[in-house]
Amino acid sequence: MTPDAYTVYIAIAVTAVTVFATRLAGYVGGRVIRLDGRARRIVNALPGCALAAIVAPAVMRGSPLDVAIILGTLALYIWSGRMLVSLVLGVALCVVSGHYTAGSFAGF
């Protein structure tokens, strides 16, 4: 069963509104809430949580290629200290490895 175009557009709109609302709430909350003590520790842990949430599903596949991707992404983050670069590289490599292991690159 495939969804019709109307349902897909509604899903995209609801997702966009939800993402925008959570970003706006985070921005407003960041202006209002003082970061001291426990809140500061939570905010400091968020980049690592984002990295784990995006790249760690590759652990579930557990292939040597996935382990290499995770270790490479972690090494890049430790070496450069740049979360965005590490996330982009980790996600890109996970997508490529998923296509590779599924046989989508058989023509290359």
VEXDREN-2710 file (C-alpha; in Angstrom, 1 decimal):
% VEXDREN-2710
k/r/px/py/pz
1/MET/0.0/0.0/0.0
2/THR/1.5/3.3/-1.1
3/PRO/0.4/6.6/0.3
4/ASP/-1.1/9.1/-2.0
5/ALA/0.6/12.5/-2.7
6/TYR/-1.8/14.4/-0.3
7/THR/-0.8/12.2/2.7
8/VAL/2.9/12.6/1.8
9/TYR/2.6/16.4/1.7
10/ILE/0.8/16.5/5.0
11/ALA/3.5/14.3/6.6
12/ILE/6.2/16.6/5.2
13/ALA/4.4/19.7/6.5
14/VAL/3.8/18.2/10.0
15/THR/7.5/17.2/10.2
16/ALA/8.7/20.7/9.1
17/VAL/6.4/22.4/11.6
18/THR/7.5/20.1/14.4
19/VAL/11.2/20.7/13.6
20/PHE/10.7/24.4/13.4
21/ALA/8.7/24.5/16.7
22/THR/11.3/22.4/18.6
23/ARG/14.1/24.7/17.3
24/LEU/12.2/27.8/18.3
25/ALA/11.5/26.3/21.7
26/GLY/15.1/25.5/22.1
27/TYR/16.2/29.0/21.1
28/VAL/13.6/30.6/23.5
29/GLY/14.4/28.2/26.3
30/GLY/18.1/28.8/25.8
31/ARG/17.6/32.5/26.3
32/VAL/15.4/32.1/29.4
33/ILE/17.1/29.2/31.3
34/ARG/20.3/29.9/33.2
35/LEU/23.0/27.2/32.5
36/ASP/24.6/26.4/35.8
37/GLY/25.4/23.1/37.5
38/ARG/23.3/20.2/36.2
39/ALA/21.9/22.1/33.2
40/ARG/25.4/22.9/32.0
41/ARG/26.5/19.3/32.3
42/ILE/23.5/18.2/30.2
43/VAL/24.2/20.8/27.5
44/ASN/27.8/19.8/27.4
45/ALA/26.8/16.1/26.8
46/LEU/24.4/16.9/24.0
47/PRO/27.0/16.9/21.1
48/GLY/28.1/13.4/22.1
49/CYS/24.5/12.2/22.3
50/ALA/23.8/13.6/18.8
51/LEU/26.9/11.8/17.4
52/ALA/25.9/8.5/19.1
53/ALA/22.3/8.8/17.9
54/ILE/23.2/9.4/14.3
55/VAL/26.2/7.1/13.9
56/ALA/25.6/4.4/16.5
57/PRO/22.8/2.5/14.5
58/ALA/25.7/1.2/12.4
59/VAL/26.7/-0.8/15.5
60/MET/23.5/-2.8/15.1
61/ARG/24.7/-4.1/11.7
62/GLY/28.1/-4.8/13.2
63/SER/30.0/-5.3/10.0
64/PRO/33.7/-4.5/9.9
65/LEU/32.9/-1.6/7.6
66/ASP/30.5/-0.2/10.1
67/VAL/32.9/-0.5/12.9
68/ALA/35.6/1.3/10.8
69/ILE/33.1/4.1/10.1
70/ILE/32.3/4.5/13.8
71/LEU/36.0/4.5/14.8
72/GLY/36.9/7.0/12.0
73/THR/34.1/9.3/13.0
74/LEU/35.1/9.2/16.6
75/ALA/38.7/9.8/15.7
76/LEU/37.8/12.8/13.5
77/TYR/35.7/14.3/16.4
78/ILE/38.5/13.8/18.9
79/TRP/41.2/15.1/16.5
80/SER/39.3/18.1/15.2
81/GLY/36.8/18.9/17.9
82/ARG/34.2/19.7/15.2
83/MET/30.9/18.1/15.8
84/LEU/29.2/19.1/12.6
85/VAL/32.0/17.8/10.4
86/SER/32.1/14.5/12.3
87/LEU/28.3/14.1/12.0
88/VAL/28.2/14.9/8.3
89/LEU/31.1/12.5/7.6
90/GLY/29.6/9.8/9.8
91/VAL/26.1/10.0/8.3
92/ALA/27.5/10.1/4.7
93/LEU/29.7/7.1/5.3
94/CYS/26.8/5.2/7.0
95/VAL/24.6/5.9/3.9
96/VAL/27.3/4.8/1.5
97/SER/28.0/1.7/3.5
98/GLY/24.3/0.8/3.6
99/HIS/24.1/1.1/-0.1
100/TYR/27.3/-0.9/-0.5
101/THR/26.2/-3.7/1.7
102/ALA/22.8/-3.8/0.0
103/GLY/24.4/-4.2/-3.4
104/SER/23.3/-0.9/-4.8
105/PHE/26.8/-0.1/-6.0
106/ALA/27.1/-3.3/-8.0
107/GLY/27.5/-1.4/-11.3
108/PHE/30.7/0.3/-10.1
END
